[in-house]
Amino acid sequence: MKVVSTNIAKPTTIEWNGEKLETGIYKTPVSSSIYLGKNDVNNDSVIDRKDHGGEHKACYFYSASHYAHFKELYPNLDWKFGMFGENITIDNFEETNIRIGDTFKIGSAIIQVSEPRQPCFKLGLRFKNQKILKDFIQSSYSGFYVRIIEEGEVKNGDNLTLIERNPNDISVEDVFSLLSYNKDNELLKQAIKEESLLSEKYRNSI
């Protein structure tokens, strides 16, 4: 798994329900390396600190291989990496093969998978259509947030290399599925409630 794009954003003012607010959803590729800090990516815009950034959402990863699915649904957009608000675009991964708590080395940083993305209206603004929220959830292509175990720099071409596999076999897709088709799986819900590596806020949301 290899980095194909590193993406950051400047604050962008948008209008939502008659109010103006700032967001960092409009991420675009950069040619330089980015630095993964404990709570965010250096020089990136994290406006809403309640729902973004911090220990459990320091950096967001998305798979370039998922883009084709959404390009078919939204062909008229100006497509570029960073469309989903991800800081790091990886050439190919599947959420079914990434476990909550897996630890990876990327560039000079060490990261730990913390939770899937829960989309909000700002993704709808980026896509110019709030229908993307439903399409995103139904796709199972959530991407994932990480904790930063060791801070470091990441650049295009760096590999995402597995260091330690979490023996508790709960994938990113397993957790994300509870937002849609898997709501009645009480056994999985219980396993996730007991998964100490998943953030308390996310456990409470499902």
N, C-alpha and C positions, 0 to 999 in steps of 0.2 A: 504494500500500500504506500503510495507516494503522494507528496504534496504537489498539486498542480496550480494552486493559487493561494496567496495570502491576501486577506481583505480587511480593510478598516473603513471607518466612516467619519465624516465631519458632521456636526449637529445640523439637522435639517428641520425647518419649521413646517409643520403640516396643519391642516384644519380638520377637525373631527367633531361632528355634532355641534357645529357653530363655535367651537373653541379652538384656539391656536395652541399647539404644543410642540415640543422638540422631541426628536427621535434619532437613534443611531442605526435604524434598520437599513438605511441606504448605503450599504457597504460596497466598495468597489476594489478591484485588484490593485495591488501595489507591487513595484518591482523590487523593493528592498525587503530585507528580513523584518520580521515582527518579533517583539519580545513578550513572552508569556509571563506576566506577573501573577502573584498569588490571588489577586482579586479581579484582574482584567488584563486585557492586552494593552500594552503601552501605546499611547497616542491614538487609541480608538475612542469613540464616543459612546459612553454608557450613561444614558440620561436617567432612566428609571431604575435607581439602585434597589428598589423594593423587589423587582421582578427580574433584574438582569445584573450580571456581574456578581461578585462576591465569591465566597469559598466554593460553592457548589456549581457555579455558572461562570467560571473565570474565562472560558473560551468555548466557542461553539464550532463543531465540525460537521461538514456535510459531504455527501458523496457526489462526485461529478457524474457518476453513472445514473443517478436519479433524475438528472436534468431532462433527459429525453422524454420521460413520462409526462412531465409538466409542460414541456414545449409543445407537445401535441394538444394539450388542453388550452394553452394560452400562446398561440403561435405569433401573435402580433406584438408581443412585448420586446423591449430592447434587452435581449438576453446577454448576460455576462455573469461570471462567477461572483459570488457574494449576494445573489438574488434572494437567498433565503435568510440573509442576515448572518451567514457563517463567517467566522474569522479565517478558518482554514478549510479549503476544499481538497479532499483526497480523491485520487483518481477512481478508486472503486472500493467500496465495502458494503456489506449487507448487515442491517441491524439485527438480523437473526443470528449472526456469527459474532457479535460483540456483546460481551456480558457486562452488566453493572458491576463495577469494581475491578475490571481488567485494568492492568497497568501497562503503559506503553512508553517507549522512548521516542522522541521526535526532535530532530535537531539536537540542541544541547539541553532540552527540557525533558522532564519526566512527568507524565500525566496519568490521571486515574479517571475512568469513565464514571460519571455521577448520575446522569438522568437523561431521558429523552427531552426533546423540545415540545412544549405545549404552545401551539400557535395562538396569537392574539390578533386583534383588529389591525395592528400595524403591518403585519404580513399582508393583509388584505389591501392596505393602502399601497404597499409596494407593488402588488400585482394588479392594482386598479380594479379589484373585484373581491368582495368579501367571501365569495364562493370558494376561494382558495383554502379557507380554513377547513371546510368540509372535505374538499379534495385531498388536502394534506393529511388529515387524520385517517381517511379511508385508504390512503395509499400505503400506510405503514412505513413510509420513508421519512422518519422523524429526525435523522441525524442525532447527535448527542453532545451534551455538555461535559466538561471535565473539571476536575480539581487539579491544581498545579502542585505536584509533590516537590519538584525542583524547578525553579525558574530557569528560563533559557530562551535562546533565539531559535526561530524557525524560518526557513526560506524555501522557495520553490525547489523541488527536486529532493528534499529530505524525505527519508523513509519513516513510516509509522511502524515501529517494530515492537511486537509483544514482548514484555519482560516477564509478567506474571499473570496467569489465568486465574480468575476467581473460581474456586471449586463449586461455589453455589451457582448452579446452572440457570440463572435468570438473565435472559437476554434483554437488550434494549427494546427489541420488538415486543417481547412479552409484556414489559411494563407499559409501553405505548399502547398496546392493544386494549388495555383497560379503559382507554378513553372512548373506544368505539365498540367493536364487535365482541369483546371478551368480558363485558361487564359482569357477567354472572359466574365467572370462574372464581369461586370463593377460595379454593385451595391456593391458586396463584396469588390472590389478594393477601392471604394470610402469610404466604412466604415472603411477599414484598414488605409487609408490615414488620417482619422480623429481620429484614435485610438492613443491617446497620450502615451499609455503604450508600444507601439511597437517602437523599436528604429528607429530613423530617417534614418539611413543607410539601414535598412531592408525595410522600406517603400519605399525608393527611388529605391531599387533594383527590385521591382515588379511593 
